[in-house]
Amino acid sequence: MATFGLFLATTSYATSANAATVKNGVSCTKTGSKTKVGSKGYVCGYNPYITPTKRTWMLTNCKLSNDLLVQLKEAEENMLIQANIFGYKTLTDLGNALGGQEQKDVNELVKSITDSEAVMKNTFCKKGK
C-alpha cells in the first residue's frame, strides 16, 4: 500500500491550479507530454511560431498542422528540384509552362502552404491560445 501512495504522490495531474497555466507558449519540460484543459488538448514540444528552440505547451492542432506543413514543404521542394532540372526557377514558372491540371496542382500546393502557415500563425500556434 505504501508503494501505491508513493506512486500517487509522484504522479503529475493537470489540476485546476496548474491547468490554468497550460496554454500556447508556456514552458514545459518533457517533449511529447500531453494534457487537456477544458476541451483543448495540448502537447509539450517546440512551437514553430512562438519559441522554436524552447519547449512550450502548444495546442495539439499546432503540432499536427506543423507536421502537415513540413510534408507540404517537402513536396514543394521536390517539385522545385524537378522544375530546376527542366530550367524553371520557380514552381509558378513550371505551372505556367505546363498549363492545365498540372498548373492547378502546383497552384493548389503553393496556396495550401500559404494558408497553412497563416492558420498556424494566427490560430493554432498563437501565443496564449
PyMOL commands that set and color helices and strands:
alter all, ss='L'
color gray80, all
select helices_A, chain A and resi 2-10+16-19+60-85+91-98+100-124
alter helices_A, ss='H'
color red, helices_A
select strands_A, chain A and resi 34-37+40-46+55-59
alter strands_A, ss='S'
color yellow, strands_A
deselect
rebuild
show_as cartoon
